[in-house]
Amino acid sequence: MKHVTWGAVAAMVLAMVFVGCAQVPPSPQVQKYSDSELPVPADYKSWPKFLSDVQRADVKQVREIYINPTGHSTKMGDEFPNGTISVMEIYKVREAADGTPLKGADGKFVKGELSKIGVMGKGAGWGESVTPPELRNGDWVYSMYMADATTKAPDNTATCRACHLPLTDKDYIFRYDEYFQKRVK
């Protein structure tokens, strides 16, 4: 039997490490999105709920909001990391014949048909293309789709931006505190 030195063993181990490293595929490039380009993720309904059954009396809507696992891992007080995507389903409120919103036994609006789907995503440098610059919400971008999740809605994302703009201390996220207080780990 041949005598193997520790130097020879170390050289073989290093060679295997280098060969193994050479076979690791490069990290995929993350696509950079601008407003109205971020698509509706096909699997968003499997994500954790950000908030459910959000009542919007001012616009006669009920909203269901999902957040991807990247965003869901955020801790209260922190900004959401790059790669966070939130999807908001916007439902019309069912109405009585006279136009008044219908409410269930729980006093909440009765959800009608899905009317739109909003997508909000954050990535490094994504907000740089936003004009005018005074409407930038950090690196967040917005898209709005009709209920089919593919047809772009005529909504102007500047409306989303202007509404979220005052929330700089909450990373431009409405109901930030409520989310963390209600979140199921």
N, C-alpha and C positions, 0 to 999 in steps of 0.2 A: 504494500500500500504506500502511496506517495504521501509525503509530508506536505501539508498546505500551511503556508504562513498566514498570519493575520493580515498582512499587507495584501496578499492575493485575495483573501475573502473580502476585504474592504473594497478592493478594485472591482470585484464581481458585483457587489451590492451597488456601488456607485453606477456601474454600467447599466444595471437593471433599472435603477431610478431614472437615469437619463433617457433610456429607451422608453420607459413608461411615460415620462414627461413629454417626449416627442409625439406621443400618440394622443395626448389630451387635445380635444378640439378647441379652437379659440372661442372665447366668449362671444355670443351673438351680439351684434350691434342693436341697441334699442332705437327703434324708429323715433324720430323727432316729429312731434305733431304741432300744428298751429290750430287756432280756433276753427271750429266746424270740420276738422279733419279726423278727430278721434272717433273711431267706430264704436258701436254698441257691442260689448263683448258677448259672445254667444253663451257663455257659461255663467253670466252674472247672477242668475237666480240661485245658483249653488253657493254664493258668497254669503258671509254673515250680513245680517240686517244692520244698517247704520241706525235707522229709526223706522218704525212702522206706524202706519195709520196717522200720519201727520195731517192735522186738520187745518185747511186754509180757507176760512170763511170769506176773506176779502176777495178771493178769486173763485170761490165755489169749487175747491179741489180737495182731493185726498191724495197724499203722496206716500209712496213706499220707497225707501232709500236703502240701497245696498252698498257695501264697501268691500273691495277685494282684500284677500288675506294680508297683503303688504300693508295696507292702510289700517287694517284691524289690529295689527301688532303694535300700533302706536300707543304710547303711554300718555296719560293726561299731563298737560303742560308742555309736551313736545310738539313740534311741527310734524306733519305727515311726511313720510319719506318719499323721495322720487320713486315712481312706479305705482303710487297710490291712484286708484281709479274708483270713482263713485258713480253709481247709476241711480237715477231718480225716475220712477214711474209716476206719471201724472194722470190721475183719474178724474173725470168729471164727477160731480156730485149728482146723484139722482134727484130729480125735482118733481114736485107736485104739479098738477095742471096749471096752477097759478104762478109757477116759477119759483116758489119757495123751496129751499133745500129740504130733502127728506132726512129725518134722523131716526136712528134705531132706538131700541129700548135702552141702550147704554148712553143715549144723548149725543152720540157721534153721528156725523154725516154718513149716509149710505153711499158706498162707493158705486159709481156707475161704470161706464166704459173707459178703457184706457185711451187717452187722447195723444199723449206725447211721452217721449223718453229722453231725458237729459243725461249727458255724460260729462263728467268733470275729471280731468286727469292732471297729474303732476309729473314733470320730468325735467331734468337739468336743461336749462336754456329754453324750455318750451314757451315761456311767456315773453321772450325777447322780441318776437315778431309783432306783438300786439300794438296796434295804433288806435287811438293816440296813446302815447306812453303813460299818461296820467290815469289810464284805466287798467294798467297792468295789475294783476293779482299774483305777484310773485311769479312762480313758474307754472301756475295753473292755466289750463286751456279748457274750453267749453265746446260742446256740440249739442244740437237739439234735433231730434228725429220725430217723425210721426209714429203712430202706434205700431206700424209694421217693422220698426227698428232699422229700416234701410233708407227710407225717403227722408231727405233732410227737411226739417221744418223751416218755415219762412222766418222764424224768430231770429233776431239780431243778437249775437252773443254779447254785444256791448251792454245790453240790458242786464244779462247775468253778471257781467263784470261790475257794472255800476252798483248793483245790489249787494254784491259780496265785498266790494272795495272797503267799506268801513270796518271790516272784520280782520284787520291786519294782525291784531294780537291773538286771534284764534285761527291763524293760518288760512284766513278767508273762508272758513267753514261755519255755516249757520248751525246752530244748536250743538256746537262743540261740547259745551259743558254737559248738556242734557245727554248726549251720546255716552260720554264717559261715566256719567252717574248711572245710566240704565244698562250699560253694556254687560252682556253675559260673557264671561271669560271663556 
